[in-house]
């Protein structure tokens, strides 16, 4: 079940995906039927231009289970719509302009930031290199690249604002079959269609011991006794727990970030 949900399309095939192409994968054709380019323009009017509609089609196409078919009678179109609503809510929290004075409603201010605000390749800070030490298991498993004797920078990039080597490495492995590609070239997560694929990857992959957001939204996941004890139930709230539960959940009141995602 998990293997099927995280299976990926060859990147050479993903490169061919384009709006309106008759040979697009089935899940992409479903997505196009539900979300048009005009819809994309309306929902994300302030987005960075590198977050294109085509790149979103490619990011979904990479993971056939997202907006894919179900053989057990589940309504694939309905699940796809719920998937998009969930993703877009998280896009807006992670990368949104959050400008209450804008003429654009805040829920439509997503995908503004391609790279973490205030961070550049050659500027100060923003290293996110605390797990790069090769004497640690994280540093051994996901070896950080170097640039001029300093660690490469793994600050937030893309729609998920992927950060740290221990996220770039697994994402690289899922995309290319080896961890070093993105550890050596982290800005590919911003400058290519990976800027949106980082979000679809995170959506499709389980985050042990938490399930994948895909399995929460499509009904595959059912809470066990421990989940119920922690008041973790199927629905949008569980996806917040998966993304940022330690900060946004379990405090006895609604944190502003969680409220933003829901609104």
C-alpha positions in Angstrom: 0.0 0.0 0.0 2.8 2.5 0.9 5.0 1.3 -1.9 2.2 2.0 -4.4 1.6 5.4 -3.0 5.2 6.5 -3.2 6.0 5.0 -6.6 7.3 7.6 -9.1 7.3 8.2 -12.8 10.6 8.3 -14.7 11.8 11.9 -14.8 12.3 11.7 -18.6 8.6 11.1 -18.9 7.8 13.9 -16.4 9.8 16.3 -18.5 7.3 15.7 -21.4 4.2 16.7 -19.3 2.6 19.9 -20.6 -0.8 21.4 -20.3 -3.3 19.9 -22.8 -1.0 17.2 -23.9 -3.0 14.1 -24.8 -0.3 11.7 -23.7 -0.1 13.1 -20.2 -0.4 10.5 -17.4 -3.9 9.7 -16.2 -3.5 11.5 -12.9 -2.4 14.6 -14.7 -5.3 14.5 -17.0 -7.6 14.3 -14.0 -5.8 17.2 -12.4 -6.2 19.3 -15.6 -10.0 18.5 -15.7 -10.3 19.8 -12.1 -7.8 22.7 -12.1 -7.2 24.7 -15.2 -4.4 27.2 -15.9 -6.9 30.0 -15.4 -7.7 28.5 -12.0 -4.0 28.5 -11.1 -3.7 32.1 -12.1 -6.7 33.1 -10.0 -5.7 31.1 -6.9 -2.0 32.3 -6.9 -2.0 35.8 -8.4 1.0 36.9 -6.4 3.1 33.8 -6.9 6.7 33.7 -7.9 6.8 33.1 -11.7 8.9 30.0 -11.2 5.8 28.3 -9.7 4.2 27.7 -13.0 1.1 25.7 -13.8 3.1 23.3 -16.0 5.6 22.7 -13.1 2.7 21.8 -10.8 1.4 19.3 -13.4 4.9 17.8 -13.5 5.1 17.7 -9.7 1.8 15.8 -9.5 2.7 13.6 -12.5 5.9 12.4 -10.8 3.7 10.7 -8.2 0.9 8.7 -9.9 -0.9 8.0 -6.7 -1.7 11.7 -6.3 -5.0 12.3 -8.0 -4.8 8.7 -9.2 -7.4 6.0 -9.6 -8.9 3.8 -6.9 -10.0 0.2 -7.6 -12.1 -0.1 -4.4 -14.9 2.4 -5.4 -13.5 5.5 -3.7 -14.3 8.7 -5.6 -11.0 9.7 -7.2 -12.2 13.1 -8.5 -13.5 14.0 -5.0 -10.2 12.9 -3.4 -8.2 14.9 -5.9 -10.2 18.0 -5.1 -9.6 17.4 -1.4 -5.9 16.9 -2.1 -5.6 20.2 -3.9 -7.4 22.1 -1.2 -5.1 20.6 1.4 -1.9 21.3 -0.6 -2.9 24.8 -1.4 -3.8 25.6 2.2 -0.3 24.5 3.3 1.3 26.3 0.3 -0.2 29.6 1.5 1.0 29.1 5.1 4.5 28.0 4.1 5.2 30.5 1.3 2.4 33.1 1.5 2.7 36.8 1.5 0.5 37.1 4.6 -0.2 40.7 3.8 -3.5 41.8 5.5 -3.4 45.1 3.6 -3.2 43.6 0.1 -6.1 43.8 -2.3 -5.7 40.0 -2.7 -7.3 37.9 -0.1 -4.8 36.3 2.2 -5.8 32.7 1.2 -4.8 33.6 -2.4 -1.4 34.9 -1.4 0.4 31.5 -1.6 3.6 30.7 -3.4 5.1 34.1 -3.0 8.5 32.9 -1.7 10.7 30.6 -3.8 13.6 30.8 -1.4 13.4 31.4 2.4 13.0 35.2 3.0 16.3 36.8 3.8 18.4 33.9 2.6 20.9 33.8 -0.3 23.6 31.4 -1.4 26.4 33.9 -0.6 24.8 35.9 2.2 25.3 35.6 5.9 23.6 32.9 8.0 20.8 30.6 6.7 23.2 27.6 6.7 20.9 25.0 8.2 24.1 23.0 8.6 23.7 21.8 12.2 23.3 18.2 11.0 26.3 18.3 8.5 28.9 17.1 10.9 30.2 13.8 9.3 30.7 12.3 12.8 26.9 12.3 13.3 24.6 9.7 11.7 22.7 12.5 9.8 26.0 13.8 8.4 27.0 10.3 7.4 23.7 9.3 5.9 23.1 12.6 4.1 26.6 14.1 3.5 26.5 17.8 3.0 28.2 19.4 0.0 30.9 22.1 0.4 31.3 25.4 -1.3 34.7 27.1 -0.9 35.4 25.1 2.3 32.0 25.9 3.8 28.9 23.7 3.9 26.3 24.2 1.2 23.2 26.0 2.4 20.1 24.0 3.0 17.7 26.8 3.8 14.0 26.7 2.9 13.3 26.3 -0.8 10.2 25.5 -2.9 6.6 25.2 -2.0 7.3 23.1 1.0 10.3 25.3 2.0 12.4 22.2 2.3 15.3 22.7 4.7 18.2 20.8 6.3 20.3 18.0 4.7 18.2 15.3 6.3 15.3 16.5 4.1 17.2 17.3 0.9 18.9 13.9 1.0 15.7 11.8 1.1 14.0 14.0 -1.5 17.0 13.6 -3.8 16.9 9.8 -3.3 13.2 9.8 -4.3 13.8 12.0 -7.3 17.1 10.6 -8.6 17.8 7.4 -6.8 20.7 8.8 -5.0 21.1 11.3 -2.1 24.0 13.4 -3.4 22.3 15.1 -6.3 20.4 17.7 -4.3 22.9 17.7 -1.4 25.5 18.9 -3.9 23.0 21.1 -5.8 20.4 22.3 -3.3 19.2 25.2 -5.4 17.7 22.8 -7.9 14.8 22.7 -5.3 14.1 26.3 -6.2 15.1 26.7 -9.8 13.4 23.7 -11.4 10.1 21.9 -11.3 11.4 20.3 -8.1 10.2 23.6 -6.4 6.7 22.1 -6.5 7.7 18.4 -6.5 9.2 18.8 -3.0 5.7 19.5 -1.8 4.1 16.6 -3.7 6.8 14.3 -2.4 6.2 15.4 1.2 2.4 14.9 0.6 2.8 11.3 -0.7 5.5 10.0 1.7 4.8 8.8 5.2 6.5 10.7 8.0 7.1 7.9 10.5 5.5 7.4 12.9 3.0 9.7 11.2 1.2 8.6 8.0 1.4 10.4 4.7 -1.0 13.3 4.1 -2.2 11.4 1.0 -3.3 8.5 3.2 -5.1 10.8 5.6 -7.0 12.6 2.9 -7.9 9.5 0.8 -9.1 7.5 3.8 -6.4 4.8 3.7 -5.1 5.7 7.1 -7.2 4.9 10.2 -6.1 6.0 13.7 -4.8 3.4 16.1 -5.3 3.5 19.9 -2.3 5.7 20.4 -3.5 8.1 17.7 -7.0 8.3 19.3 -5.4 8.9 22.7 -3.6 11.9 21.2 -6.9 13.0 19.6 -5.5 12.5 16.1 -8.4 11.9 13.8 -8.8 11.7 10.0 -9.2 15.1 8.3 -7.3 18.3 7.6 -6.1 18.7 11.2 -4.1 15.5 11.0 -2.2 17.0 8.0 -1.2 19.9 10.2 0.1 17.5 12.7 2.2 15.7 10.0 3.7 19.0 8.8 4.4 20.9 12.0 2.7 19.1 14.8 5.2 19.9 17.5 4.8 23.6 17.0 1.2 24.0 15.9 -0.7 21.2 17.6 -1.5 20.0 21.1 -1.3 23.3 23.0 -4.9 23.5 24.1 -5.6 26.4 21.8 -5.4 27.2 18.1 -2.0 28.5 17.1 -2.0 31.3 14.5 -0.2 29.1 11.9 -2.8 26.3 12.2 -5.6 28.9 12.0 -4.1 30.3 8.8 -3.9 26.8 7.2 -7.6 26.2 8.0 -8.8 29.6 6.8 
